Amino acid sequence: MAETMDVLVTNIGQLLTMASSGPKAGKEMQTLEVIEGAVLGIKDGKVAFTGTADEAAGLTASETIDCGGKLVTPGLVDPHTHAVFGGSREHEMALKQQGVPYLDILKQGGGILSTVEATRAASEEELVRKSSFYLDRMLSLGTTTAEVKSGYGLDVNTELKQLYVTKKLQDKHPVDLVSTFLGAHAIPKSHKDNSDVFLEEMSGMLQQVKDEKLAEFVDIFTETGVFTVEQSEKYLRKAKEYGFGLKIHADEIDPLGGTEMAAGLGAVSADHLVGSTDEGIRKMAESRTVAVLLPGTTFYLGKHTYARARKMIEEGVIVSLATDFNPGSSPTENLQLIMTIAALQLKMSPEEIWNAVTVNAAHAIGRTEQAGQLKEGRNADIVIWDAANYKYIPYHYGVNHVNTVLKNGKVVYQRGKISD
């Protein structure tokens, strides 16, 4: 019997369904579910059919999108962004060009502390408008789900303001947002000599954040000059008691042992990981803690040592990729660019990269069952690319390859007309 769909996406050159029972680790990351000459059916905003044109015989729909042999994939998932902030930091580029280390910029009142001042001064309405612009750009670049961290307040009122902005954006913007409380992002000037007191203030927010459902995860920046491994563990244990998922900025600059600590606590993800030790990598593999790698940050800061993605994959770690979009160390919303950097600098294969920006990235933000795959019953979050195959996207860099984005089965971005 013929079945009627709301939308049929036809004449697909390659369809990456990314179908998987969960995140992929190690050699699993080298495999992709690819259907050549495919058709995808959408009903009630959900994926209702994926298969070949022959298998789709008999399907009808009130609307048809002819892809003309283009690549179709799930919407990209960006599992680490700081998309709610005031101001910008283009003036710091000259310091970076002079080779001034980031931690020195931070000591001079720049870096995160500069953005903190601008974010404190901005109203909720201003932040909603500013962040909406960035999210619009993410959507046009193929990202349909993203994590957003607070962390540019470093006081109770501004941290709450950031979280309220994210909640408003969750309600109004097409991109699905996952909120993370990162009050422990830096040590504010007011507490430069008593960071423990500051962490107590941030810990005191956890009950309100939980009660008002302002965040699903709690994060902390564990690094030289910021918070120690011991401080971070105490803070994260308290967050765990409140039922939050745990994340950590770990071993970005110095190998302090944050990776090992995060794995021991069963953190959902550990992010950055440029300085992670062999032991930390082994423990991540054992704990199934996702390694969220941010090569755009290393690239933008002009550094030459990248996270050891190959070692992580060989050891069986679940690896994902993210933009780390923020105003200081990675001012880009373009996950496509990160895919290219991952190919060139992390030496990841196209297959590994696609798993890292879909299935694994979704798992890193607690969306394993909602995002990153195109299979029956999932939200129809779909990207149609101006490319014939999946290897082309990381290969041809510096441009936007997105032709059309569908969110829950509806076109939300379109560069060119596909069907008559």
Secondary structure, DSSP 4 states (H G I P E B T S, - for coil): ---EEEEEEEEEEEEE----SS---GGGGG---EEEEEEEEEETTEEEEEEETTTTTT-EEEEEEE-TT-EEEEPEEE--B----SS--GGGHHHHHTT--HHHHHHTT-THHHHHHHHHHS-HHHHHHHHHHHHHHHHHTTEEEEEEE--S--SHHHHHHHHHHHHHHHHH-SSEEEEEEEEETS--GGGTT-HHHHHHHHHTTHHHHHHTT--SEEEEEESTTSB-HHHHHHHHHHHHHTT-EEEEEESSSS--SHHHHHHHHT-SEEEE-TT--HHHHHHHHHHT-EEEE-HHHHHHTT-S----HHHHHHTT--EEE---BBTTTB----HHHHHHHHHHHS---HHHHHHHTTHHHHHHTT-TTTSS---TTSB--EEEESSSSTTHHHHS-SS--EEEEEETTEEEEESS----
